[in-house]
Amino acid sequence: MTITLGGVCEPGSTLVNKTGGWRTFRPVFDYDKCIKCKLCELLCPDMSVDARDDGFFEFNYDFCKGCGICANECPTDAIEMVLEEK
């Protein structure tokens, strides 16, 4: 898809364009350390952290870019950034 200067994208186009493919590091939860504070979900700039029915969270790796904000802000170090293997 090419966007010209001043071009307009259709609404919702980011739902189709999965952006996690160029990630170098991926976040991984340690559920034993997680206190369900929701900071990872609230602070994720890509909204790629989803709540589960049990109150814990999981990553949507289709959209996670591996920025590490979630791991940096986690008060219990329940999120570790590990090298992405492809």
Number of C-alpha atoms within 10 A of each C-alpha: 4 6 8 7 6 6 8 8 11 7 7 8 9 11 10 7 10 14 15 17 13 11 17 15 17 21 23 14 17 12 13 7 13 17 13 15 13 17 15 25 19 11 14 16 14 15 14 17 22 15 13 9 7 7 11 15 18 16 18 14 17 14 19 24 22 22 17 18 16 24 21 14 14 19 15 12 14 20 23 17 18 13 12 12 8 5
